[in-house]
Amino acid sequence: MLYIPCPWCGPRDETEFRYGGEAGVAYPADPDAVDDAAWSEYLFVRSNPKGWFEERWVHTSGCRRWFTVRRHTVSYEIRDPRPIGEST
């Protein structure tokens, strides 16, 4: 079982959350001007590191807020929960 530490509600069971993907992926400034190849890369190409990875989560069964955590992709250890936009 994975426990995710919500910055507002504290540690909760993973079933209370929904995964939001890799943190720090910027939405295209002008999506209408992006060609199919660039749009495809934005949608589907993500880092897949072995080690620490920043990702977004939303606490759907609690405060319903989005936040960022650092998760180790091998051990699933989670560190540094923080509101989106705040640095560690």
ABEGO torsion letter per residue (X at the ends): XBBBBBAAAEBBBAAABBBAEBBGBBBBABAAABBAAAAAAAAABBBBBBEBBBBBBBBAABAGBBBBBBBBAAAGBBBGBBBBGBBX
